[in-house]
Amino acid sequence: MPQDTCQVLQYIRSHGSTGPERISFCLVPALFPLPEGDLPHSSLQCVHRTLDCLLQFWDAVLSFTAMCPNSVSHPEAYGSYSHGCLHHVCLSDETYLMAGYYFTATEHYDIKWTMPHCVLTLKLIGLAIDYYDGGKDPELLTPEQRRFAVRGVPTLLEVSGFSYFYGAFMVGPQFSMTDYQKLAKGEMTDVPGQRPNSFVPALKRLSLGLLFLVTYTLSSPYISEEYLISDDYMEKPFWFRCGYILVWGKIILYKYVTCWLVTEGVCILVGLGYNGNDQNGKPVWDACANMKVWLYETTPLFTGTIASFNINTNAWVARYVFKRLKFLGNKLLSQALALFFLAIWHGLHSGYLVCFQMELLIVIVERQVINLVRDSPTLSTLASITALQPIFYVLQQTNHWMFMGYSLVPFCLFTWDKWMKVYKSIYFLGHVLFFTLLLVLPYIRKLLVPRKEKLKKAE
């Protein structure tokens, strides 16, 4: 064993904790107490591979269950990892998280072990699938699957470091085991053989995160979800209630933006954010980007917000859930099931299900409207008038953030009685509008889209 690794393990053994921790080899769920300290940087290689939080609970009982028993006791049997075993591992991870939600959740936003554990659950499920792909013939995999496939059995130290990497264990971002292994080998750098020149890019993301933090901190005393269920809010006129939801929906997301920008800065600083060089030879540091801030702030589309917000989690769901449901032969069904997975991954409150149901509905309607404007000569001509575009943009942004806020009401209020109270106060405006559009848009399309355009699209 390398000398610096021995020093780290000696330090860990001398700084144990009292909380029990169960760590799995390749992916059995873990009870995750929050760490109280950081591991000293005795060696860059060890820091990349050693769990910082282990020094608080290293003396805990470690119970390892093999993802595939033969893979642990006989590494040469690695390729025999079964499809049924993969299902068992993924189901046990998600079930453990659901049990944690069931026994610990309250009616408020809970800062407890289930918060980092939900991040860990995605990591472990993703690692199980990547490990499974690693045992397949590469010719049977897609280019994306080959990119993330884990070939060979990861060591306990690698799995532990990957699971509890200090830059991402609390709120993300998600990253793959293959990228973490590259980081541990010193390959995630713009200067081969040296530490990455990433201080300035990391500082920029930190500074941007702090800007959003200041904005949220100054606004939150005046814009809060508690006010949504207050008697004063209920007594306000309808236009005020809608306007408040619009502004609140915009501000409330800044706390998530802050967290992701700060943690992205950490990942960039250590090199995990390195994503190769651009066409001009300049290093790109967006491998762990969870936010496209400019797109997030300027897009008038719901799909634009989805593409710019929580990017890595959305990419994870697309890679490991949505695309794996291709066998269903129905894209809409696959999308609905992926969003259902996201909803229960967030928690068991009814508000999560309602939020992601609204997301699916709004995205379906928005795509139909975009296609209608594109295919209708009348609407496309109207949309291309330069003088009217600023007006359209303002109207789109107003609609966009009004119904983003509308969708976030159940997400942030959690329970049936709270979000139902708010929805009743604005007469279920979002549901009425988008379900109506879903029903009438096909008839509007028949009126506005010439038959030749329909035939051309069909061809």
C-alpha angles and dihedrals in degrees: 000000000000114000096238090051090053090052092053093049091048089053091049093050090052094050104050128160137222100232119097116241128188115199122185130213101237101352126329108146119265132215100233120204112188114260120242101198147023130247113249115249098248091151133005091222092050093045090055092051103032124083110244093204093052091084088070096052108015092124089061124113110273113208116183125194116187120240083217114005094217090054091062101041096031113028089186088069090062094116092059094074103135133225090234091054090054090054090049093051095047092045093048092050093051093042092053090052091047090051089052091053092047096053100037109030121113133183090269136066103284122215100195141109094296091067097065090031092063087056089048091050092060091047093052096045090048091049091050091053093044090050090050090050089050090064093055130088105271089227089066093056130083117243089257092051091049089051093058102029113125110223113199131009113299115230122247089250091053093048092047094047092046092049098048104028103160095229095059114016096099107046105353150215102210118230135169131258090239091059091046091052089051089051092051090050091052094248097122096085139101090223110056112230094012139080114278120265090233105127096102096045089047092049091052092056091045091051092048090049091051090051090056089044092055091047092051094044093051093045102041096077088061101031114049141141090236089068091056091069096038123113090238091060091048091053094053121099120269095254091054093050091052093044092050091053089051094053094038092052090054096047099040093063092057091082089061092044089053094052094047095047092050094047090045087056089055091051091048092049094057092041101254090115093060111121103174126263130306125236090278092055095252118137117254118214103188101103090110098032111141095175137048093198100187093048091045092053098042109033116107092196131089089220088053091056091048090051092051102039127075089350099175095050091048090049090049092053091046092050101042104027115018098042092041089060092062089111088072089071092218120100094193092051091049090051092049092050091048090053090046089055089051091050097053090040088062092050147289098274116119090234092072092056092048092048095053091041087058090047091055093046094048094047092050092050094044092053090050091051092048091050091047093053091046095049099040113084091205096051095040090052091049092048091051095059104114096209092056098045096085089052092049090048093053091047091048093049091048091051091042098054095036091060095035085060090044090055092046094055094083091037091060100033093047103189131082097239094052103045092038089056091055094044091050090052090060094036095247088290096171095049093046094048099045098040088050091050090048089057100041103038094080089057093046088051091055089055099044105032115074117232093244090059090053092050092048091052091048090054 
